[in-house]
Amino acid sequence: MQQTTPKHKAFSSFSIIVVFLAFIIIGMAFIPQLDIRFKPSRSLPQLNISFYWPNASPKVIEQEIINPNIIM
């Protein structure tokens, strides 16, 4: 009785791991070359407000900014 050998040789798990590692390394090498629109911003939006009111406590300034008395 003859044993039949498969015509297609299966890939070994070692060769599959090596190929995936190569893809990972190549992908990491190309990350710095990506366009800026494909990279998310790492800084959050900010709003800075400066206010100078001599001889006023921080609580008074906060209250006046949050709830100003508008007189028309």
C-alpha positions in Angstrom: 0.0 0.0 0.0 1.4 3.4 -1.0 1.1 6.4 1.2 0.0 9.5 -0.6 1.7 12.7 0.2 -0.2 16.0 0.0 0.6 18.2 -3.0 0.5 21.4 -0.9 3.0 21.6 2.0 1.5 23.1 5.1 3.2 26.1 6.6 4.9 25.5 10.0 3.8 27.6 12.9 7.3 29.0 13.2 7.2 30.4 9.7 3.8 32.0 10.3 5.1 33.6 13.5 8.1 34.9 11.7 6.0 36.4 8.9 3.7 38.1 11.4 6.6 39.5 13.4 8.1 40.9 10.2 4.8 42.6 9.4 4.6 44.1 12.8 8.2 45.4 12.6 7.5 46.9 9.1 4.3 48.5 10.3 6.0 50.1 13.3 8.7 51.4 11.1 6.1 53.2 8.9 4.1 54.8 11.8 6.2 58.0 11.9 5.6 58.5 8.2 1.8 58.5 8.5 0.0 61.7 7.6 -1.1 63.7 10.6 -4.8 63.2 10.0 -4.3 59.5 10.7 -2.8 60.1 14.1 -5.0 61.3 16.9 -4.1 64.4 18.9 -2.6 63.7 22.3 -3.6 67.1 23.7 -7.0 67.9 25.0 -8.7 71.2 24.0 -8.0 74.0 26.4 -9.4 77.4 27.3 -7.4 79.7 29.4 -8.9 82.8 30.9 -6.9 85.5 32.6 -8.7 88.1 34.8 -7.2 90.8 36.9 -9.3 92.5 39.6 -7.2 94.3 42.3 -8.1 93.5 45.9 -10.7 90.9 45.0 -10.8 87.4 46.4 -10.8 84.5 44.0 -14.3 83.6 45.1 -15.7 87.0 44.3 -14.0 86.9 40.8 -15.4 83.4 40.2 -18.9 84.5 41.2 -18.8 87.6 39.0 -17.6 85.7 36.0 -20.1 82.9 36.4 -23.1 85.0 37.3 -22.5 88.6 36.2 -25.1 91.3 37.0 -25.9 92.8 33.6 -27.4 96.3 33.8 -28.7 97.8 30.6 
